[in-house]
Amino acid sequence: EHLVVMEVEGGLRLESLPEEIIVAICRFLTPPELVVVRLTSHHLARVCDDNALWRAHYTKRYGRDDYSFYYFRDHTEATEESSEGLKGPPVWKVLLKQRRVVANNWLTGQPSVTVLKGHLKGVRCLQFDKDLIVSGGGPDKLLLLWDAYKKTPIRSLACDTSHGQNMQSVLFKEDVLPGFILTGGGSSDNSVSIWDKNKGVIVRSLREHEGWVPTIDMNSQTIVSGDEAGNILIWDTETGMLIHKMLKCHFDTIWKLQIDQEKIVSVSHDRYVRVWDPRAHIQTMKMCSSKDGGIYCVKFDDTRIFSGSKESIDIWDFRTGRLLHAFTEVDDWVMGLDIDNDKLVAGGYGNNFRVQIFDLKTNTRVRQLRSGHSKPIRAVQISGSRLVTSSLDHTLLVWDFAHCSDESDEDFAPAPAYQHDARD
C-alpha cells in the first residue's frame, strides 16, 4: 500500500529531486519496499543502497548499531574494503540480511557443531564473550581459554590449590575488568580468585566467604559473589576490597546471581528468586517457585526475570513479581539458560541432554536439538550467532547458527573435535 509514485503531474520525476530528499522519503519505507523501489532505476538503486539508510533500519530493528560480533565473520561482503585492503565501515544492508538469516536458523536451521575437548573431568562452569571462551572443570584443576572463532585452545591455566580442584564458577568482562578472569572456589577454598589472563597466575584472592562460591557477576563498580551459606558479598571492582557482606540472603546455597547498575537478582536451593538494591543492601522483591527443589539458574532483562528449576522455566514480572508464564515442557533440572533478543535457550539433566529453544514472543518451545553431549549440560551461553554448552561429559560444544545445512533432521553428529592435550 506504500507505493512510490515515480512521475507526478507536470512530469516531475522522483529522480529529479535532490538526493538527500529522496533518501529522506525512503526512510519511510520498509526494507522489503526499498528492495522493490531499487528495481525501478539505476539512480534509485544507488539511493536505496545508501549505507546510512540501512543503518537506520538496522538500529530500529535491533536497538543498537553494535556490529562487533557480526554474524558472518568470514564474509568480506559485510564490511567495505579500503584502498589499503583494511576493513572499513560495515555494510548495514548486508548485516541486516545476515541477522535475519541467523534469526531464522535458530528456529529451523541445522547449525554446525564443533566439540572442544581438553578437560579431564566434567566442565562445571563456562563464560563466552565474543572472541573468547573460558571453561573450568573443577576436579581436573584446569582453566582453559579457547579462541571462539577458530575453536582452538589459546592456553591452559593450571591451579594446583584447592581452589582449582573445586572451581565452581568463572567470569570475565573485558569492558569492565580487561585482562582478568574471576573464578569461584569450592570445598575448603571458599574464595574468589582474580587471574591475570595473559600471565596465567592468580593476582588476588577475595577470602570472606563462609562456604563455596557457585556464582559471580560484576558491573563497572562492584563484584558480587554468592556462597553456600546463602550470603552475597559485594566487592570493589578496582581494588578488590570488601564493600558489604549481605548475610543470609537465602536459606540455602545461592546457585546463581546477576547484577546490573541498579539491582541484583539471586536464586537458591531454597526455591526463592530475590531482588536486591546493591547500594542500599536491602531486598526489594521476592518470588517463590511452586516446584519442589531448588532454582539453579537466572537471567533478567529490562522487564522480566527468567529462572530455571526442576521441570520448569518461570518468567516473572520485574515490576510486580507476578508469574507471567511457566515453560513446563522440560522434564528435569534446568541447570543453565541464556536469553538473547526474543529467544531463550536452556539445557540440563532432562530431555536426553538436548538443548531447548523457546520463543519469548509466543512463549512456546520451538525446537529441541540433540546436543551430542552424553551427560547433563551444566552451562549454556549465547553470543551473536553462536551458542556454547558445557557438560559433565568433559566437553564443550560450539554451535554456529550462521553456518547451517539445509537438512531439517535435528538428530545429527557434531563436527570433528579439536583434541587439546590437558597435560600441556
FENHUCOR-V337227 format. One record per pair of residues at least 12 apart in sequence whose C-alpha atoms are under 7 Angstrom apart, sorted by the first residue. I is the first residue (numbers start at 1). J is the second residue. D is the distance in whole Angstrom. If there is no record, write none. Layout:
i = {I | I}
j = {J | J}
d = {D | D}
//
This chain:
i = {23 | 27 | 34 | 51 | 51 | 54 | 54 | 55 | 58 | 58 | 69 | 69 | 70 | 71 | 71 | 71 | 71 | 71 | 72 | 78 | 78 | 78 | 78 | 79 | 102 | 102 | 102 | 105 | 106 | 107 | 109 | 109 | 109 | 109 | 110 | 110 | 110 | 110 | 110 | 111 | 111 | 111 | 111 | 111 | 111 | 112 | 112 | 112 | 112 | 112 | 112 | 113 | 113 | 113 | 113 | 113 | 113 | 114 | 114 | 114 | 114 | 114 | 114 | 114 | 115 | 115 | 115 | 115 | 115 | 115 | 115 | 115 | 115 | 116 | 116 | 116 | 116 | 116 | 116 | 117 | 117 | 117 | 117 | 117 | 117 | 118 | 118 | 118 | 118 | 119 | 119 | 119 | 119 | 119 | 120 | 120 | 121 | 121 | 121 | 121 | 122 | 122 | 122 | 122 | 122 | 123 | 123 | 123 | 123 | 123 | 123 | 123 | 123 | 124 | 124 | 124 | 124 | 124 | 124 | 124 | 125 | 125 | 125 | 125 | 125 | 126 | 126 | 126 | 127 | 127 | 128 | 129 | 130 | 131 | 131 | 131 | 132 | 132 | 132 | 132 | 133 | 133 | 133 | 133 | 134 | 136 | 136 | 137 | 138 | 138 | 138 | 138 | 138 | 139 | 139 | 140 | 141 | 141 | 141 | 141 | 141 | 142 | 142 | 142 | 142 | 142 | 143 | 143 | 143 | 144 | 144 | 152 | 153 | 157 | 162 | 162 | 163 | 163 | 163 | 164 | 166 | 166 | 166 | 167 | 167 | 167 | 167 | 168 | 168 | 168 | 168 | 168 | 169 | 169 | 169 | 169 | 169 | 170 | 170 | 170 | 171 | 171 | 171 | 176 | 176 | 179 | 179 | 179 | 180 | 180 | 180 | 180 | 181 | 181 | 181 | 181 | 182 | 182 | 184 | 184 | 184 | 184 | 185 | 185 | 186 | 186 | 187 | 189 | 190 | 190 | 190 | 190 | 190 | 190 | 191 | 191 | 191 | 191 | 191 | 192 | 192 | 192 | 193 | 193 | 209 | 210 | 211 | 211 | 211 | 212 | 212 | 213 | 213 | 213 | 213 | 214 | 214 | 214 | 214 | 215 | 215 | 215 | 216 | 217 | 217 | 217 | 218 | 219 | 219 | 219 | 221 | 221 | 222 | 222 | 222 | 222 | 223 | 223 | 223 | 226 | 227 | 227 | 228 | 228 | 228 | 229 | 229 | 229 | 230 | 230 | 230 | 230 | 230 | 230 | 230 | 231 | 231 | 231 | 231 | 232 | 232 | 232 | 232 | 233 | 233 | 246 | 250 | 250 | 251 | 252 | 252 | 252 | 253 | 253 | 254 | 254 | 254 | 254 | 255 | 255 | 255 | 255 | 256 | 256 | 256 | 257 | 258 | 262 | 262 | 263 | 263 | 263 | 263 | 264 | 264 | 264 | 267 | 267 | 267 | 267 | 268 | 268 | 268 | 269 | 269 | 269 | 270 | 271 | 271 | 271 | 271 | 271 | 272 | 272 | 272 | 272 | 273 | 273 | 273 | 274 | 274 | 285 | 287 | 291 | 293 | 294 | 295 | 295 | 295 | 296 | 296 | 296 | 296 | 297 | 297 | 297 | 299 | 303 | 303 | 304 | 304 | 304 | 305 | 305 | 308 | 308 | 309 | 309 | 310 | 310 | 310 | 311 | 311 | 311 | 311 | 311 | 312 | 312 | 312 | 312 | 313 | 313 | 313 | 314 | 314 | 330 | 330 | 331 | 331 | 332 | 332 | 333 | 333 | 333 | 334 | 334 | 334 | 334 | 335 | 335 | 335 | 335 | 335 | 336 | 336 | 336 | 336 | 337 | 338 | 338 | 338 | 342 | 342 | 342 | 343 | 343 | 343 | 343 | 344 | 344 | 344 | 344 | 345 | 345 | 346 | 347 | 347 | 348 | 348 | 348 | 349 | 349 | 353 | 353 | 353 | 353 | 353 | 354 | 354 | 354 | 354 | 355 | 355 | 355 | 355 | 356 | 356 | 369 | 370 | 370 | 372 | 372 | 373 | 373 | 374 | 375 | 375 | 375 | 376 | 376 | 377 | 377 | 377 | 377 | 378 | 378 | 378 | 385 | 385 | 385 | 386 | 386 | 386 | 386 | 387 | 387}
j = {47 | 53 | 48 | 91 | 92 | 92 | 93 | 92 | 92 | 96 | 130 | 384 | 384 | 98 | 99 | 384 | 385 | 402 | 402 | 90 | 91 | 94 | 95 | 91 | 385 | 401 | 402 | 401 | 401 | 366 | 404 | 405 | 406 | 408 | 404 | 405 | 407 | 408 | 410 | 399 | 400 | 401 | 403 | 404 | 405 | 399 | 400 | 401 | 403 | 404 | 415 | 397 | 398 | 399 | 400 | 414 | 415 | 397 | 398 | 399 | 414 | 415 | 416 | 417 | 395 | 396 | 397 | 398 | 414 | 415 | 416 | 417 | 418 | 395 | 396 | 397 | 417 | 418 | 419 | 395 | 396 | 417 | 418 | 419 | 420 | 419 | 420 | 421 | 422 | 137 | 140 | 394 | 395 | 422 | 140 | 394 | 137 | 139 | 140 | 394 | 137 | 391 | 392 | 393 | 394 | 135 | 136 | 137 | 390 | 391 | 392 | 394 | 395 | 136 | 137 | 138 | 168 | 378 | 391 | 392 | 137 | 168 | 169 | 170 | 379 | 170 | 379 | 390 | 170 | 171 | 381 | 383 | 383 | 147 | 148 | 149 | 145 | 146 | 147 | 148 | 145 | 146 | 147 | 148 | 146 | 167 | 170 | 167 | 164 | 165 | 166 | 167 | 168 | 165 | 166 | 165 | 158 | 159 | 160 | 164 | 165 | 156 | 157 | 158 | 159 | 164 | 156 | 157 | 158 | 156 | 157 | 418 | 420 | 200 | 188 | 189 | 185 | 186 | 189 | 185 | 185 | 186 | 187 | 183 | 184 | 185 | 186 | 184 | 185 | 186 | 213 | 214 | 183 | 184 | 214 | 215 | 216 | 182 | 183 | 184 | 183 | 216 | 217 | 219 | 220 | 196 | 197 | 198 | 194 | 195 | 196 | 197 | 194 | 195 | 196 | 197 | 194 | 195 | 213 | 214 | 215 | 216 | 212 | 213 | 212 | 213 | 212 | 212 | 207 | 209 | 210 | 211 | 212 | 213 | 205 | 206 | 207 | 209 | 213 | 205 | 206 | 207 | 205 | 206 | 227 | 229 | 227 | 228 | 229 | 227 | 228 | 225 | 226 | 227 | 228 | 226 | 227 | 255 | 256 | 255 | 256 | 257 | 257 | 257 | 258 | 259 | 259 | 259 | 260 | 261 | 236 | 237 | 234 | 235 | 236 | 237 | 235 | 236 | 237 | 254 | 253 | 254 | 252 | 253 | 254 | 248 | 252 | 253 | 248 | 249 | 250 | 251 | 252 | 253 | 254 | 246 | 247 | 248 | 249 | 245 | 246 | 247 | 249 | 245 | 246 | 281 | 268 | 270 | 270 | 268 | 269 | 270 | 268 | 269 | 266 | 267 | 268 | 269 | 267 | 268 | 296 | 297 | 296 | 297 | 298 | 298 | 299 | 277 | 278 | 275 | 276 | 277 | 278 | 276 | 277 | 278 | 295 | 296 | 297 | 298 | 294 | 295 | 296 | 293 | 294 | 295 | 294 | 288 | 289 | 293 | 294 | 295 | 286 | 287 | 288 | 289 | 286 | 287 | 288 | 286 | 287 | 321 | 321 | 310 | 310 | 309 | 307 | 308 | 309 | 308 | 309 | 334 | 335 | 335 | 336 | 337 | 338 | 317 | 318 | 316 | 317 | 318 | 317 | 318 | 334 | 335 | 333 | 334 | 332 | 333 | 334 | 328 | 330 | 331 | 332 | 333 | 326 | 327 | 328 | 330 | 326 | 327 | 328 | 326 | 327 | 350 | 351 | 350 | 351 | 349 | 350 | 348 | 349 | 350 | 346 | 347 | 348 | 349 | 347 | 348 | 377 | 378 | 379 | 348 | 378 | 379 | 380 | 380 | 380 | 381 | 382 | 359 | 360 | 361 | 357 | 358 | 359 | 360 | 357 | 358 | 359 | 360 | 357 | 358 | 380 | 377 | 380 | 376 | 377 | 378 | 376 | 377 | 371 | 373 | 375 | 376 | 377 | 368 | 369 | 370 | 371 | 368 | 369 | 370 | 371 | 368 | 369 | 410 | 410 | 411 | 413 | 414 | 391 | 393 | 393 | 391 | 392 | 393 | 391 | 392 | 389 | 390 | 391 | 392 | 390 | 391 | 392 | 400 | 401 | 402 | 398 | 399 | 400 | 401 | 399 | 400}
d = {7 | 7 | 6 | 6 | 6 | 5 | 5 | 5 | 7 | 6 | 6 | 6 | 7 | 7 | 7 | 6 | 6 | 6 | 6 | 6 | 5 | 6 | 6 | 5 | 6 | 6 | 5 | 6 | 6 | 7 | 6 | 7 | 7 | 7 | 5 | 6 | 7 | 6 | 7 | 6 | 5 | 5 | 6 | 4 | 7 | 6 | 5 | 7 | 6 | 6 | 7 | 6 | 6 | 5 | 6 | 5 | 5 | 6 | 5 | 7 | 6 | 5 | 6 | 6 | 7 | 6 | 5 | 7 | 7 | 7 | 7 | 5 | 7 | 6 | 5 | 6 | 6 | 6 | 7 | 5 | 7 | 7 | 7 | 5 | 6 | 7 | 5 | 6 | 5 | 6 | 7 | 5 | 7 | 6 | 6 | 6 | 6 | 6 | 6 | 5 | 6 | 6 | 4 | 5 | 4 | 7 | 6 | 4 | 6 | 5 | 6 | 5 | 7 | 6 | 5 | 7 | 6 | 6 | 7 | 7 | 7 | 6 | 5 | 6 | 6 | 6 | 6 | 7 | 6 | 6 | 6 | 6 | 6 | 6 | 5 | 6 | 7 | 6 | 5 | 5 | 6 | 5 | 6 | 6 | 6 | 7 | 7 | 7 | 6 | 5 | 5 | 4 | 7 | 4 | 6 | 6 | 6 | 5 | 6 | 4 | 5 | 7 | 6 | 5 | 6 | 7 | 6 | 5 | 6 | 5 | 6 | 7 | 7 | 6 | 7 | 6 | 5 | 6 | 5 | 7 | 6 | 5 | 6 | 7 | 6 | 5 | 6 | 5 | 6 | 6 | 6 | 5 | 5 | 5 | 5 | 5 | 7 | 6 | 4 | 6 | 6 | 7 | 7 | 7 | 5 | 6 | 5 | 7 | 7 | 5 | 5 | 5 | 6 | 5 | 7 | 6 | 5 | 6 | 5 | 6 | 7 | 7 | 6 | 6 | 4 | 6 | 6 | 7 | 7 | 6 | 7 | 5 | 4 | 6 | 6 | 5 | 5 | 6 | 7 | 6 | 5 | 7 | 4 | 6 | 7 | 6 | 5 | 5 | 6 | 5 | 5 | 7 | 6 | 4 | 6 | 7 | 6 | 6 | 7 | 6 | 5 | 6 | 7 | 7 | 6 | 6 | 6 | 7 | 6 | 6 | 6 | 5 | 6 | 5 | 5 | 5 | 5 | 6 | 5 | 6 | 6 | 6 | 7 | 4 | 6 | 7 | 6 | 6 | 5 | 5 | 5 | 6 | 5 | 5 | 5 | 6 | 5 | 5 | 5 | 6 | 5 | 7 | 7 | 5 | 6 | 7 | 7 | 7 | 6 | 6 | 6 | 5 | 6 | 6 | 7 | 6 | 4 | 7 | 6 | 5 | 5 | 7 | 6 | 5 | 6 | 7 | 7 | 7 | 7 | 7 | 6 | 5 | 6 | 5 | 6 | 6 | 6 | 7 | 7 | 7 | 6 | 5 | 7 | 6 | 4 | 6 | 6 | 6 | 5 | 7 | 5 | 5 | 7 | 6 | 4 | 6 | 6 | 5 | 6 | 4 | 6 | 7 | 6 | 7 | 7 | 6 | 7 | 6 | 4 | 6 | 6 | 7 | 6 | 6 | 6 | 7 | 7 | 6 | 5 | 5 | 5 | 5 | 7 | 6 | 5 | 7 | 6 | 5 | 5 | 4 | 6 | 6 | 5 | 5 | 5 | 6 | 6 | 5 | 5 | 6 | 6 | 5 | 7 | 4 | 6 | 7 | 7 | 5 | 6 | 6 | 4 | 6 | 5 | 6 | 7 | 6 | 5 | 7 | 6 | 5 | 7 | 5 | 7 | 6 | 6 | 5 | 5 | 6 | 6 | 6 | 6 | 6 | 5 | 6 | 7 | 6 | 5 | 5 | 6 | 5 | 7 | 7 | 5 | 6 | 7 | 6 | 7 | 5 | 5 | 6 | 5 | 6 | 7 | 6 | 7 | 6 | 6 | 6 | 5 | 5 | 5 | 6 | 5 | 6 | 6 | 5 | 6 | 6 | 6 | 6 | 7 | 6 | 7 | 7 | 6 | 6 | 6 | 5 | 6 | 6 | 7 | 6 | 4 | 7 | 6 | 5 | 7 | 6 | 5 | 6 | 7 | 5 | 5 | 6 | 5 | 7}
//
